[in-house]
Amino acid sequence: MRWGGWASTFLVFGVALVVAGWIVLSFLTEPSAVGRMRTALMAIGVGSIAVGGAGAVAGVWMLIARRT
């Protein structure tokens, strides 16, 4: 059984982006995360999680659609 080429790529990179966004958001607890730096961390973290989640959902959708 072979995983779909693009589907597995979307799934893997989507999960990787969600993890990366989660790590970026963990830096919000640092004392130096104030003002514009805090805003940038939030934008990068939330954006990464949103894009990664959408990519992972698209990958799973492609894998499911391929089987039916």
C-alpha positions in Angstrom: 0.0 0.0 0.0 1.5 3.3 -1.1 0.6 6.6 0.4 -0.5 9.3 -2.1 2.4 11.6 -3.1 0.9 15.0 -2.6 -1.5 13.9 0.1 1.2 12.6 2.4 3.3 15.7 1.7 0.5 18.0 2.8 -0.1 15.9 5.9 3.5 15.8 7.0 4.3 19.4 6.4 0.9 20.4 7.9 1.7 18.6 11.1 5.2 20.1 11.1 3.8 23.6 10.7 1.4 23.1 13.6 4.3 21.9 15.8 6.5 24.8 14.7 3.7 27.3 15.5 3.2 25.7 18.9 6.9 26.1 19.7 6.8 29.8 18.5 3.8 30.4 20.8 5.7 29.0 23.7 8.1 31.9 23.5 5.3 34.3 24.6 6.2 33.5 28.2 9.6 35.0 27.9 10.2 38.3 29.6 11.5 39.9 26.4 8.3 39.2 24.5 6.7 42.6 24.8 5.2 45.1 22.4 5.9 44.5 18.8 7.9 41.4 19.4 4.9 39.8 21.2 2.6 40.8 18.3 5.1 39.3 15.8 5.3 36.0 17.8 1.6 35.7 18.0 1.1 36.4 14.3 3.8 33.9 13.3 2.6 31.2 15.7 -1.1 31.5 15.0 -0.5 31.8 11.2 1.7 28.8 11.2 -0.9 26.7 13.1 -3.7 27.9 10.8 -1.8 27.1 7.6 -0.5 23.8 9.0 -4.0 22.8 10.2 -5.4 23.5 6.7 -2.6 21.6 5.0 -3.1 18.6 7.3 -6.8 18.6 6.7 -6.3 18.8 3.0 -3.8 15.9 3.1 -6.2 13.7 5.1 -9.1 14.7 2.8 -7.0 13.7 -0.3 -6.1 10.4 1.3 -9.7 9.6 2.2 -11.0 10.7 -1.2 -8.5 8.5 -2.9 -9.7 5.4 -1.1 -13.4 5.9 -1.9 
